[in-house]
Amino acid sequence: MNGSLETPERRADRPPDAAAVASSVREARRRLVASQGIVRAILGAVFFIAFAAVRAAMPYKTEMHMQAVMLLVVAFIALVILLPPVVSRLRRNRGVTLVGEAEGQAVRFFSRSGVVAVLALAGVGVAVLLALVMVDLDRRGVAAERIDRLDTLVALVCTAALVALYVVRSVRLGMWEDVLMAAGVVLAGLLFALLRHRVRVEIIAMIAAHAAFASGLALHFRWREYLRRAPKEVTP
């Protein structure tokens, strides 16, 4: 009978259950996504207000208007890269970050100031390069129809890539908030690709920003629920 008893040592020697490991990894990823909801909500609110101000204050398609739109796009790319590690670091200092070990290592890696600076500069550089290419094509006398087709192709490809990212992650993690974000991206992307000459760019951007704010706020509520259910530290 003694031989049938399972000691702690024997339990430790058993290989981990694959289903349990997969479930733990999935839950860690869900918590990581939820913990970044506030970042998405902040970006959505800030850029909704920024594009609304541009819409109200500037005539459409003037040189100043185009420069303001490009500046906002560059600022958006920089903040998408810079804001998540800042929020993660602040939360980690307060001891409320809910991530798994692998995700925690990734957050620590991307929280290094040098890595973040390089990523931000790379993202801004890509945006500026694309803008310069478009300006150069126009100055070289390339037919407006060809530039327009290139804009449409880039918009459709980027829209498809982002929607696929959000939908796949939503299915894998079971988080409906990403479906809401994907819907906003689809609407904004299709409007820009097909109707940008009839709908102001700011209105299109405000649609995407609204979806980002709504889905980010919902994710933040989910993260707050994780915090509420987390075991409290017992102090002597």
ZASE-557423 format. One record per residue (C-alpha): residue number from 1; x, y, z. Coordinates in Angstrom, 3 decimals, always signed. Each point is the difference from the previous one (the first is absolute). Layout:
N
REC     i          X          Y          Z
REC   NUM          X          Y          Z
...
***
This chain:
236
REC     i          X          Y          Z
REC     1     +0.000     +0.000     +0.000
REC     2     +2.863     +2.300     +0.809
REC     3     +1.241     -0.459     -3.554
REC     4     -3.200     +1.504     -1.394
REC     5     +0.327     +3.243     +1.939
REC     6     +1.188     +2.946     -2.074
REC     7     +2.586     +2.059     +1.814
REC     8     +0.754     +3.679     -0.780
REC     9     +3.310     -1.123     -1.493
REC    10     -1.792     -2.305     -2.439
REC    11     -2.446     +2.727     -0.951
REC    12     +2.934     +2.326     -0.700
REC    13     +1.614     -2.627     -2.233
REC    14     -3.073     -0.330     -2.216
REC    15     +0.082     +1.944     -3.272
REC    16     -2.367     +2.983     -0.016
REC    17     -3.417     -0.549     -1.484
REC    18     -0.004     +1.471     -3.526
REC    19     -3.591     +1.202     +0.211
REC    20     +0.633     +1.747     +3.312
REC    21     +3.125     +1.694     -1.363
REC    22     -1.850     +1.174     -3.123
REC    23     -2.836     +1.352     +2.150
REC    24     +2.460     +1.867     +2.236
REC    25     +1.780     +1.537     -2.990
REC    26     -3.325     +1.059     -1.522
REC    27     -1.092     +1.589     +3.251
REC    28     +3.319     +1.845     +0.326
REC    29     -0.417     +1.401     -3.493
REC    30     -3.569     +1.053     +0.760
REC    31     +1.233     +1.881     +3.056
REC    32     +2.799     +1.643     -1.964
REC    33     -2.422     +1.214     -2.690
REC    34     -2.475     +1.217     +2.627
REC    35     +2.741     +1.826     +1.906
REC    36     +0.753     +2.102     -3.106
REC    37     -3.622     +1.019     -0.519
REC    38     +0.553     +3.344     +1.722
REC    39     +2.741     +0.786     -2.536
REC    40     -2.388     -0.575     -2.892
REC    41     -2.696     +2.073     +1.692
REC    42     +2.392     +2.913     +0.628
REC    43     +1.246     -0.045     -3.592
REC    44     -3.542     -0.152     -1.328
REC    45     -1.191     +2.923     +2.134
REC    46     +3.049     +2.185     -0.698
REC    47     -0.093     -0.483     -3.754
REC    48     -3.769     +0.329     -0.201
REC    49     +0.375     +3.450     +1.580
REC    50     +3.058     +0.861     -2.124
REC    51     -1.630     -0.892     -3.323
REC    52     -3.231     +1.696     +1.060
REC    53     +1.998     +3.188     +0.646
REC    54     +1.632     -0.247     -3.431
REC    55     -3.412     -0.576     -1.555
REC    56     -1.442     +3.086     +1.664
REC    57     +2.955     +2.366     -0.407
REC    58     +1.513     -0.664     -3.440
REC    59     -1.240     +0.128     -3.582
REC    60     +0.248     -3.353     -1.741
REC    61     +3.096     -0.970     -2.010
REC    62     +1.942     +3.202     +0.486
REC    63     +3.741     -0.331     +0.549
REC    64     -0.372     +0.744     +3.715
REC    65     -2.800     -2.548     +0.267
REC    66     +2.073     -2.761     -1.609
REC    67     +2.975     +0.790     +2.220
REC    68     -2.209     -0.171     +3.102
REC    69     -1.432     -3.371     -1.051
REC    70     +3.477     -1.428     -0.690
REC    71     +1.258     +1.319     +3.344
REC    72     -2.883     -1.695     +1.815
REC    73     +0.689     -3.288     -1.792
REC    74     +3.679     +0.149     +0.981
REC    75     -0.944     +0.855     +3.605
REC    76     -2.450     -2.905     +0.060
REC    77     +2.666     -2.488     -1.140
REC    78     +2.444     +1.295     +2.612
REC    79     -2.563     -0.228     +2.818
REC    80     -1.100     -3.501     -1.021
REC    81     +3.597     -1.079     +0.580
REC    82     +0.833     +2.154     +3.026
REC    83     -3.160     -0.056     +2.106
REC    84     -0.411     -3.757     +0.757
REC    85     +3.389     -0.433     +1.723
REC    86     -0.532     +3.219     +1.953
REC    87     -3.347     -1.232     +1.344
REC    88     +1.439     -3.461     +0.715
REC    89     +2.902     +1.495     +1.930
REC    90     -2.281     +2.205     +2.104
REC    91     -2.232     -2.957     +0.815
REC    92     +2.937     -2.234     +0.800
REC    93     +1.268     +2.603     +2.477
REC    94     -3.398     -0.197     +1.706
REC    95     +0.008     -3.802     -0.097
REC    96     -3.205     -0.356     -2.024
REC    97     +1.256     -1.311     -3.359
REC    98     -1.746     -3.276     -0.884
REC    99     +2.144     -1.844     -2.538
REC   100     +1.656     -3.381     -0.290
REC   101     +3.764     -0.499     +0.256
REC   102     +0.636     +0.013     -3.752
REC   103     -2.206     +3.072     -0.506
REC   104     +1.710     +1.666     +2.954
REC   105     +3.400     -0.552     -1.575
REC   106     -1.270     +1.509     -3.257
REC   107     -1.343     +3.039     +1.864
REC   108     +3.314     +0.441     +1.804
REC   109     +1.865     -0.262     -3.304
REC   110     -2.149     +2.600     -1.714
REC   111     +0.109     +2.222     +3.082
REC   112     +3.707     +0.621     -0.500
REC   113     +0.438     +3.607     -1.035
REC   114     +2.452     -0.841     -2.799
REC   115     -2.275     -2.608     -1.591
REC   116     -3.044     +2.263     +0.229
REC   117     +1.916     +2.924     -1.515
REC   118     +1.180     -2.115     -2.935
REC   119     -3.505     -1.372     -0.625
REC   120     -1.561     +3.459     +0.196
REC   121     +2.584     +1.468     -2.382
REC   122     -0.489     -2.920     -2.399
REC   123     -3.789     +0.390     +0.009
REC   124     +0.181     +3.759     -0.493
REC   125     +2.618     -0.459     -2.700
REC   126     -2.233     -2.381     -1.951
REC   127     -2.919     +2.438     +0.176
REC   128     +2.155     +2.928     -1.114
REC   129     +1.524     -2.076     -2.798
REC   130     -3.417     -0.955     -1.349
REC   131     -1.108     +3.627     +0.114
REC   132     +3.162     +1.118     -1.834
REC   133     -0.514     -2.676     -2.657
REC   134     -3.533     +1.245     -0.655
REC   135     +1.187     +3.620     -0.206
REC   136     +2.857     -0.947     -2.313
REC   137     -2.304     -1.934     -2.316
REC   138     -2.239     +3.045     -0.247
REC   139     +2.931     +2.327     -0.711
REC   140     +1.318     -2.321     -2.713
REC   141     -3.233     +0.407     -1.854
REC   142     -1.236     -3.530     +0.497
REC   143     -3.618     -0.204     -1.098
REC   144     -2.439     +0.634     +2.824
REC   145     -1.901     -3.140     -0.959
REC   146     +3.073     -2.171     +0.582
REC   147     +0.682     +1.597     +3.389
REC   148     -3.654     -0.451     +0.872
REC   149     +0.137     -3.690     -0.877
REC   150     +3.129     -0.392     +2.143
REC   151     -1.753     +1.707     +2.937
REC   152     -2.979     -2.319     -0.406
REC   153     +2.180     -3.100     -0.127
REC   154     +1.986     +1.004     +3.103
REC   155     -3.205     +0.816     +1.900
REC   156     -1.647     -3.311     -0.886
REC   157     +3.101     -2.063     +0.861
REC   158     +0.474     +1.759     +3.357
REC   159     -3.699     -0.334     +0.804
REC   160     -0.016     -3.709     -0.821
REC   161     +3.132     -0.615     +2.094
REC   162     -1.363     +1.840     +3.050
REC   163     -3.421     -1.624     -0.218
REC   164     +1.568     -3.448     -0.298
REC   165     +2.168     +0.715     +3.053
REC   166     -2.939     +1.070     +2.156
REC   167     -2.379     -2.741     -1.174
REC   168     +2.552     -2.795     +0.424
REC   169     +0.937     +1.214     +3.476
REC   170     -3.668     +0.344     +0.927
REC   171     -0.695     -3.590     -1.065
REC   172     +3.087     -1.421     +1.692
REC   173     -0.507     +1.840     +3.284
REC   174     -3.784     +0.282     +0.018
REC   175     -0.039     +3.778     +0.411
REC   176     -2.864     +1.776     -1.778
REC   177     +1.626     +3.400     +0.498
REC   178     +2.366     -0.677     -2.888
REC   179     -2.972     -0.679     -2.289
REC   180     -1.281     +3.487     +0.839
REC   181     +3.409     +1.429     -0.861
REC   182     +0.093     -1.995     -3.242
REC   183     -3.413     +1.398     -0.983
REC   184     +1.269     +3.550     +0.452
REC   185     +3.122     -0.753     -2.029
REC   186     -2.080     -1.547     -2.818
REC   187     -2.307     +2.995     -0.205
REC   188     +2.787     +2.582     +0.149
REC   189     +2.245     -1.924     -2.396
REC   190     -2.693     -0.486     -2.631
REC   191     -1.103     +3.625     +0.242
REC   192     +3.568     +1.184     -0.514
REC   193     +0.721     -2.442     -2.814
REC   194     -3.199     +0.573     -1.959
REC   195     -1.522     +3.327     +1.073
REC   196     +2.883     +2.171     +1.226
REC   197     -0.721     +2.586     -2.728
REC   198     -3.549     +0.435     +1.294
REC   199     +0.487     -0.469     +3.763
REC   200     +2.482     +2.071     +1.978
REC   201     +2.968     -1.926     +1.348
REC   202     -0.637     +1.323     +3.507
REC   203     -3.478     -1.527     +0.090
REC   204     +1.442     -3.356     -1.086
REC   205     +2.701     +0.233     +2.678
REC   206     -2.605     +0.927     +2.628
REC   207     -1.935     -3.203     -0.803
REC   208     +3.091     -2.121     +0.668
REC   209     +0.815     +2.030     +3.123
REC   210     -3.526     -0.490     +1.309
REC   211     +0.314     -3.787     -0.449
REC   212     +3.387     +0.060     +1.740
REC   213     -1.407     +1.934     +2.959
REC   214     -3.080     -2.233     +0.383
REC   215     +1.876     -3.303     -0.329
REC   216     +2.879     +1.230     +2.175
REC   217     -2.368     +1.096     +2.739
REC   218     -1.729     -3.395     -0.093
REC   219     +3.389     -1.725     +0.267
REC   220     +0.894     +2.228     +2.948
REC   221     -3.195     -1.034     +1.791
REC   222     +0.976     -3.629     -0.617
REC   223     +3.445     +0.677     +1.472
REC   224     -1.553     +1.662     +3.034
REC   225     -2.054     -3.137     +0.495
REC   226     +3.209     -2.073     -0.078
REC   227     +1.407     +2.264     +2.691
REC   228     -3.128     -0.335     +2.112
REC   229     +0.175     -3.797     -0.114
REC   230     +3.757     -0.194     +0.580
REC   231     +1.025     -1.311     +3.436
REC   232     +0.938     +2.828     +2.336
REC   233     +3.430     +0.047     +1.579
REC   234     -0.192     -0.898     +3.669
REC   235     +2.143     +2.216     +2.221
REC   236     +1.033     -1.159     +3.471
***
